[in-house]
Structures are given as C-alpha cells and as structure tokens.
Amino acid sequence: MANHNLFSDFEAVSSKQWKQQIQYELKGADYNETLVWESPEGIKVKPFYHADDSEASETVNLDAIIPTKPFAIVQNIFVHDVQKSNARALETLQRGAESVRFTLENDAISIEELMQNLPLENVNYYFNLPFLSVEFTNKINDFASKNKANIFIQNDPIGQLAKDGNWFENLEKDFEKLNIIAKNSHPLEGCPTGGVASFLTISSGIYQNAGANIVQQLAYTLAQANEYFNRIPTINQPITIEVAVGTNYFFEIAKLRALRLLFNTLASEYNHNFDCHIIATPTKRNKTLYDYNVNMLRTTTECMSAILGGADAVANLAYDAIYHKDNEFGDRISRNQLLVLKHESYFDKVNNPSDGAYYIETLTEQLAEKALELFKDIEKNGGLISQLIDGTIQRKINESALKEQDLFDSGKEVLLGTNKYPNKNDQMKNDLELYPFVKQNARKTLITPIIEKRLAEKLEQERLASE
C-alpha cells in the first residue's frame, strides 16, 4: 500500500481536453479575447500551461547555473560618518543582516576604520563606489587579502554615464582605469580564504526604475555586459549585476532566471567561466507617499520574486525610503521581512524552486528569446554606449514608461491607496525629509541621463498642493 501511486487511479487530462472544457464553460465567449492577455513585452499569457504543450515542453535547464547557496540578506549603509557607519553595520549584522553594502562618499574614507571589528568570516561586504579610483580600489584589494575578507567592489562607469549623463572622466580614461583595476584585482581562486570577489558591477536597476519593460531591461543589461567584455579582456572574476524587481510576480521570477541564462550564454562566447552575482532590490517605481504601509506588501512580494528567481543577495527597500532619511525603524522592518521569508517561510530551503513550473519556464524562455533579439539589434547598431550617446536607449525607455504611465493615469494599472481607494485624510506634507520627486538639475552633459521616476509622482504632487 505504501508504494501505491495514488495518481494512477486518475486518467491524465490533455491540454486539448482542458481547452475543450474551458470553451464549453465560456458559453460562446471568445477564448482568446476573454482569457488570453498580452503583457507590455508582447507576451500572450494563456489561462493554463500544460506538460504536453509544445511551448512548455522545451523547458529551460537552469539547474547548472542557479546558485545552490541560500540568498543573503543585505543591509545598505550610506557612509557619511565612518564611526557611525561602522557601529550601524555591526548592529545590523547582529540583528539578522548577513551582508553589508557600503556606499562611500569619496576616496578619503579609511577602509580600516570602516571595517574595524566587523565579522569577516562568511560575510560578504559590498563597496559601492560613486567614483573611479585605481588607488582606492588597490587599498580595498590589500585589505581584503590581508584580512581574509570577501569584498565585492562595485565599479560601473557605464552605469555612471547612464545615470549622470557624463563619464567619471571620459570613455578612454575610465576604461583605462578599469583595465588597471581588473589586472590588480585578486580573484578568490588564488586567495580561497578571502579577497576581492568582484571588481565590476552592472547597475541595471536604473532601467526598471525609469520605466523600461522586462525585455528592455534584460537586453540593456546584456548589452552592458557585452561592452565590458569587449573593452576589458582580463575579467577573471564574476560580474555583479544589480537588479530592480517589479510587481509582476511571475514575470519577475522569470526575468531573473532569463538574466542568468542570457548572461552565461554571452559569457561563454568570451570564455568567461564565472556566473554572475545578482543583487536584487525592490523597485521604486510603484512606491507611494500616501498609504505608505502598502509599500511593505509590495516589497514583500518583490523580494519573494527575487528569491524564487535565484538572486544571490537581496537588499530590501524600506517602506519609507522615498521620503524619509535612513532610520532604525525602517531598516528593521525591511530586514525582518527578509528574515521572515528565510527563517519562517523557508524560502532558502529549496534550490531552483520554480523549476518545472510550466508557466514560469515558458515565460523564462520567451523573455530570453525576445531580449536576445533586442540585444542583437543593439549590437548591430553600434552597441549600448553608442545608442546611449545618440539617445536611442533613452527614447525607447521613455516610450515604455509613457505607456505604463497612461495605464496608471487611466486607472488600468492600480496602486491601492493611491489611484484606487485613496484615504483622503492622509496628510504627508510635514513628513517629507527627502524630496520624493524627479529633481531638476540643469547642467551640461554628454548624453541625456536616464531618469528614474515613480508612477504616482504627479498625483502625489497634486495632493500635497491641496493639503
């Protein structure tokens, strides 16, 4: 009896039989018009997916590249006061964080002071650098090797160009420095107990936060990776990819899976044998000032997508991040969301949990194919940097962002508490510690920067003006 297969008592139901039953239940309504919807990426989503469906039968094998280690909980810390940042890092690690990402103001900061007394074993530290310095990167290298610390250095000149409109210095000098940094970085293979794990980052979150659709996000990230492979022949470490995760739950799971698949396909062409290291953060695009507690629900599902999609590390976004300065309460809540997912919901216990889900595997395949097609078009027309300079990338993102904005403005894309069921008694004018809208900064730039913008900004400005 113990070996009896209960499912053998039931006849298998084919996809054709399911569709016939659905057609019968629709009572004459058109199947495609009623139940099939099209995503902004041009993917037609069916009401069900089946094992014998030809599209889902060619499943994507990601077992070999999805990380087997559980995701790490990352705490973001902006370093203004070194001693305070050091104390905050120590406290957050004691309270559940497993990695720390420092964003440094400048290269005058003492690494030794910042890292004093911090645990180094089994903890990854990220140094997000809004500047490009060979000398400072060498200091991090030396510290990592001497102290057996695992450190990811986040240098991204192309990301700087996209966000700021200018290189750190210029194209030639930025890549000259980056090539020197590449040669000086000590891979962990040669230093198994510590060292710099990565010296290069692709900050792809800007594409999502500015309104690019998922296919665009994947293609632009891949094109950025290709620029680095072409211009830095000595990449002998993993590349870190920062990803912003949106609200479309299953699509975002598939996005991270497709990203790994595409990156490894590209990397193999350059004989680069390292998988990418993905850090995921919830998007800012759907976060709101009013009814701000709903932001916690949004970030929870977005973190779930990141984890199920195979992110190596997740840095949650505090519910009040768009209008409050960093604060202990917001940090604690955002960290606890991940702790609950990890230790109470057991999201870290299964490797590649979405494997075998026909819907997600089909989405993964379709997103990867569409992104690869767009990537090839970008390369055919000069590559990412060329298309940033001539404004093509910015124009395409803006077109996608306007389509989504129209959906939000018309109420077809819903943000609860903002454009549906708003609480008219909410008052936020006196709670703004940070300016939560797009900032105008007129200056001369090489290119038009990619501007991150939230969907609710116009509506929120109108409400603030009427308080």
N, C-alpha and C positions, 0 to 999 in steps of 0.2 A: 504493500500500500504506500510505503514511504517513497518508492520510486515511480509511483503512478504520475503521469503527466496530465494534470487537470485540463490543460488546453486541448488535449487530443479529443476530448468529448465534444468539442465545438468545431464546426466546419469553418474553414478560412473564408473570409469575405474579401473579394477582389475589389480593386478601386472602381472597376466598371459597375459592380453591384452597388457600391456606396453611392456613386453618382446617379444611378437609376433611381435609388430610393430618395435621394435629395430632390431630383426632378419631380418625382411624384408628390413629395411634401410641398413643393413650391406652388402646386396647383396652377400651373401655366405661366408663372412668372419666369422671366429670362434668367437662366443660371448665371451667366457672365455679368449681366447688369446688376443682379441682386446680391451676389455673393463674392464676386471677384473684385478686388480693389487694387489700384495702382499706386505705388509709393512714389515719392519725389525723385527717386533714382530710376524710374521707369520699370520697376519690377512688379509684375502682376502677381498678387498674393491670392492663392486659392483657399477655399474653406477647409480643405483637408489635404494631407500628404500621406502617401501610402508606399509600402515597401516595393510593390510591383510597378510603381510609377516610374516610367523611363527616366524622368528628370532626376528623381531622387535616388535611383539605383546606382548611379555613378557617384558614390559618396566620396567626400574629401577625406583622405587619411592624414590626420594631424597628430596621431599618437606619437610619432617620432620627434615632433618638434614642440608640442605643448609642454611647458615646464612641469616637472614632477614635484618640485618643492612647493609647499603652500605659499600663497601670496603673503607679502609682508605689509604690515600697517605702517604707513609713512606719516611722520609729522613734519609739516612745513614750518620753518622758522626764518623770519627775515632778520638778518644780523645788523643791528644798529649799535647796540651796546654789547660788546663781546662777553663781558661777565654775566650780564643778564641772560643773554642767549645761551651761554654755557649752562647756567642754572636751569633754564627752561628745558633745554634738551635732556638734562639728567632727570628732571622731574617727569617729563613725558615718557621717557623710557621706563621709568619705574612704575608708571601708571598705564602701561599697555602698548605704547608705541614700540615698533620693532626696528624701524629705520628712521633716520632724520635727514631732511633735506634743508641745508642752509642756503639761503640766497644772500650773497655778500654785496655790500655797497660798493666796495673798492678793493684794490690790492694792498692796502695798508693794514689790513686786518691780520693779526697774529694767529696762525693756524694752531700753534702750541697752546695758546691761551684759550682759544675757542674749543679745543678738544680736550682740555685738561680734565682728568678724572672720569672721562666718559668711557663706558664699556666698549671694547673693541672686538671682542670675540663674538662671532655670529650676528654682528650688527653691521648693516650697510649704511654708509654716510654718503649723501649726495651734496656736491658743491655746485650750486647753480650760479654761474658767473655772468653778470651783465657787462662784462668787459673781456678782452682777449689779451692775455699776458703770458708769454713764454716763461718768464722768470717766476711768476706766481704759481703757474702750473708745475714747474720744477720743484718748488717748495712743497706742494701737495704730494708729488711723487716721492720725494725724500721722506716726508713724514709718514706716508703710508708704508713704505718699505721698512723703515727703522722701527716702526711701532706695530707692524703686522696688522694694519687696519685695511679694511675693504672700502675703498672710496671710488665713487663714480664722479668724474669731473664733467660738468655739463657746459661744453663749448658748442655754440651754434651760430656761426656767422651768417648763414643764410636765414636762419630764424630772426636774427637781428635786422637784416635787411627787410624782411617781410613785415616785421612789426614796427620798426622805427622809420623805415624809408631810406636809411643810409647803412652802409657797412660800418664796422667799428672804425676802420681806416679807409681802405678801398679793397677791391676784389683781389688784386695781386698780393698786397701785403698781408691781408687777412689769411689767405691760403698759404702764403709763405710761412707765417707763424704757425698755422695749424699743421703743416707738414713737419716743422721742427718739433712741435708738441707730440706728434704721432711717433717720431723716431725716439723721443726721450721717454715716452710712457712705458712703464714696466708691466708687461702682461702678467696676469696672475699665474699663468702656467710656469713661469720662471720663478715665481715667488708664491708658492702654494699657501703660505700662511698669512698672506696679506699683500697689498699693493693696489695700484690703480686698476679697477676693473674695466673702466671705460673712460675715454677722454673726449667722446663726441656724442652729441645729442641732436635729435631731430624734434623740434618743438612743433608738433603737428596740431596741437590743441587750438592754435590760433585759427586754423581753417574752419573747425567746427564752431568755435565761438563767434566767428564772423558770419556764419550762415551757409557755409558750403554743405552740399549734401554728402552722403556717405561715400558714394563713388568718387566724388571730387577729393574728399579727404584722403582716401586710400591712394588715389593716383598721384596727388601732390606730394604725399609722404614718400611714395616710391620714387618719384622724380627727384626729390630732395636727396634721398639716399643715393641715387644714381650720380648726382652731381658730386657728392663726397667720394664715392668710389672712383670716379673719373679723375678727380683732382688731388686725391690723397692715395698714392699707390701703396703706402705702408700701413694700412689699417690692420693691425694684428690683435684687435680686441673687439668685444661686442659693441654695437652701436645702441645707445639708449634712445628709445622713442617715447616721447610724452604724448598721451592721447587724451582728448576730452571726450567723455561719454555722454551721449544724449539720452532722451527719454524713450525712444522707440526700442523697447526692451529686447525683443528677439533680434531685431536688426543690429543692435549694438553688440550683442553677443557674437553674431556672425561677422561684424566688422573687425573685431579683434582677431578672430580666427583667420579671416581673409588676409589681414595685415601680416600675420606671421607667415602664412603660405606665400604671399607675394614677395615679402622680404627675402625669405630663404631661396625662392626661385631666382630672384635677382642676384643675391649674394653668391650663389653657386656659379654664376657666369664670371665672377671676379675671383673665383677660388677662395672666397671668404667663408671659412668654416664655422663661424660663430653665429649663434642665434641672436636675434635682437633681444634687448631687455626692455620690457614695456612697463612704463609707469602710467597708470590711469587716474584721472581726476574727473569728477562730475562737471558737466558743462555749466557755464554761467548764463548761457543764452536763455534758459527758461526760468531763471531765478527771479524772485519778485521782492519788492519792498513791502507791499501790503499783504496781509495774511501770510507773513514770512515763515510761520511754523510749517506751512505746506512744503517749504523748501527741504525740510527733513525727510519728508516722504519721497520727494523727487530724488534727493541724493542717495537715499537707501536703495531704490530700485536701480539707479545708475551704477552704484557700487556693486550690486548683485550682477548686473550685466558684465561689468569689468572682470569680476572674479570668475564667472562662468565662461567668459570668453578667453580666459587664460592669461590675465595680466600677472606680471611678476610682482608688482607692488601697486598698492592703491593708496593715494593721498586724498582723503575725503575733503569736501568743501564745507566749511561751517555754514550753518543756516543763515547767519547774519553777515557773511563775508563781504557782500556787495555794499554794505552801508556802515558797518562797524569796523573799527580797528581790531587787530588780533586781541582776543581776550580769553581768559581761562575757561569761562563757561562754554563759549562756542567751540573751543578746541576740545574740551572734554566730551561734549555731546557728539561731535563729529567722530572722535576717536572711539567712543563707546558704540556708535553704530557699527563700526567695523568689528569691534570685539564681539558684539552680539552675533554678527554674521559668521564669525570664525569659531567662536567657542560655544555658542548656544544653538546656532543653526547648522554647524558642521560643514560650512562651505569649503573647508580646506581638506576634507577627508577623501575626496574622490578626484582622481586625475582625469582631466578632459571629460567633465560630467555631461557636456552637451553632445558627446559622440553618440551617433546612432539616432539622434532626433532628426527625422526626415526633413522637417520644416527648416531647422537651423542649418542642416547640411546643404540643403538646396539654396538657401539664402547665401551661405558662405560661397558656394560655387558661382552663383550669379553675380554677387558683388565683386568677387575676384576677377571674373571674366570681363565685366564692364569697366572695372578700374584698370585692368591691363590694357584694354583697348584705348582708354583715355591716355594712359601713360605713354603708349606707343605714339599717339598723336602729338603729345607734348614733345617727345624726343625728336620726332620727325620735323617739328617746327622750332628746333633750336635748344630745347631743354628748359628746365624750370627757371633758371636765372634769367635767361633771355626773355621768357614770357612774363616774368615779374617786371623786368625793365620796360617792356613795351606795353604793360598793363593788361595783358590778356587774362592772367590768373585773377587779378582784382575784379575785372569785368564779369568773369564767369561766376565768381563767388557772390558778387553783388546781385546778379540775376537770380541766383538761387535764394539768396537772403530776402529779396523783394517778394518772391513767390510765397515764401513762408510767412513773411510779414503780412501779406494780403490775407492769408488764411487766418492768421491771428486777429487781424483787424475786423474781419467779417464774422468772427466767432466760430469758424470751422475748426481752427486749432485752439484748444481750450487750455487755459491756465486757471484752475479753480481758485477763487478768491480774488482774481484779477479781472479777467474779461467774462467770467461767469460766477454767479453767486458772490459778488463782492460785498464785504462788510463796510457799509457807508460810514460807520462810526470810527473806522480805523484812522488814527492820526499819526503821521510819521515825520512831519516837518522838523520836530525838535529832537529826533533820534538819529539824525544823519551825522555821523562822524567822518564819513568818507563821501565824496561826490560820486553818486552811483550811475552817472550817465556818461555818454561819449564826451571826452574833453577835446575842445578845440585848441590846437597849438600851431598857429601859423608860423611856418619856417620853411626854409629851402631844403628839399630832399631830392635824392637821386630818383626815387620812384614814389608812386602813391602808396603809402603804407596800407596794409590790410587792417581794417578797423574792426575790433570786436564790439558787438552791440547786442544788448538784450532785447527780446521781443516786446517787453512791456514798457520800455522807456517812455515813449510818447504818452501813453495812457497814464503812467505814474506822474509825469511832469504836469499833466492837466489836473490830476487830483491834488497834487501838492500845491498848485497855484490857487486852488479853490478852498483850501483848508482855512 
